[in-house]
Amino acid sequence: MSDNIIVACPSCHKKNRVATDKPRSEAKCGTCKAPLFTGKAFAVNADEFRLHRDSDLPLVVDFWASWCGPCKQFAPIFEQVAQQYAEKARFVKVSTETEPHLAQHFMIRSIPTLMVVKNGQEVARQAGAMGPAQLVQWLNQHL
């Protein structure tokens, strides 16, 4: 009998049960049929954040704002590294402009701020943009 993990769909945010003994590249959402492991970062609102936070995959969260120059420079790096961790973690973006209460809840004081959430709990935080190698090194320490 195979073990399962629960993951939220990056498209419709519905929770799905995925067998751990099957290739994750083949996993599709039971509701919208979209691939569950895309390797792409995606924006979430507060409700969607909670659904992904409560799933079995760790979350890598980028708190950002559209007016922030360093945030704009860091965005392609975040996307690039998300591809490398497609089956290990979810990469989500939270706009501090559209979700100020979520940023306030996590006491985000500067942007960009990165956070790793495992089992619903924050386990690591890093303020400021990083290069791809620095981000990979930081993620390898905390995922």
N, C-alpha and C positions, 0 to 999 in steps of 0.2 A: 504494500500500500504506500502510495506516495504522500509526501508532505505537501502542504499548500502554504502559499503566502497570500495576503490580501493586499491588493494595490488598487489605487484609484486611477481611473482612465484620464490621460492628459487632455482628452477632447471633451468628454461629457461629465467627467468627475464622478461617475458612478463607481462603486467598489466592485472589484472582481476577484475571484479566487483563481490563483494560478498554481498549477502543479510544479513543484521544484524539480522534478525529473524530466520535464519537457523543455525543449529549447524556448527561451524567452523571446527570441526573434519571431516566433510563430504565434505568440499570444495576442489575442484580439479581445476587445471589449464585448461582453455579452449583450450590452445595450445598443451601442452605436456601431459596433464592428470595426472601430479604428484600432490600429496597433497600440498595444499597451506600453511598449518599450521603443520609443522613437529616437532617443538621444538628443532631443531638443529641449531647450529651456522654454517655459511658458509662463505667462502672467496668470496670477490668481487673485481673487478677491478674498475677503476674510472667511466666508463660508467654504469656499473651495480649498483654502489653506488648511482649514480644520480637517477636511476630508482626507487630504494628502498627509497631513501630520499624523493622523490616526491610522494610517496604513502601515504595512510592514517594511517598506523601503525607507531608508533615511532620506531626509530632505536637505538639500543645499539651497539656502534662501539668499537671494540678492535683494536687499532693500535699496531702492534707487528713486530718482526723480528725473523728470524730463528736462528740467532746467540745469541739471548738474553735469558739468563738463567731464569730470573724472568718471561719472556713471556711464556716460555715452562712450567714452574710450574703453571702459572695461567690458561693456556689453558683448562685443565680438569674442573676447577672451572667454567669458562665461559660457557662451554658446559653443565655442570650440572644445572646451574641456568637458562640457555636458555630453558630447558625443562619446568621449572615452569612458564615461561612467554610465552609459545608457542602461545597463542591466543591474547596476549596483545602487543607484540613487536617483531621486527625482530632483531636477534643477528647476526651481520656481523663482519668479520675479514678483516682488511686491512693491507697488508704487506707493511711496509715502504721501503722494498727493491725493490719490484716490482712496487709499486705505490708511488715513492718519491714525485711527484708533488702534490698528494692528501695530503700527510703528510705535505708538505710545505704549501699548501693552508690553512690547519687548524693549522699551526704553532706548530706542534708536536715537543716538545723539549726533551722528555724522553719517554721511552717505558718500559712496556706497559702503554698506556694511553687509558682510557675509555671515551666515549662521548655519551651523549644522544641527539638525534636529533628529534625534533617534528615539524611538519609542515614546514620542510625544514630548520629549524633554530636550531643551537646548543643551548641547554638549560642547560646542565651540563657537567662538565669535571672533571676527577679524574686521576691523574698521579700515577702510581705504582700499584702493584698487591694487591688484597684483598682476604680475606677468603670468603667462601660462605655466611656466616651470614652478614658480612660487605657489600658484594655486594648486597644482597637482601635489606638490610636496605637503602643503597644508591639509589637503583632503586625505592624503594617504595616512596622515597622523590621526585623523578624526573619524574616518568612515570604517 
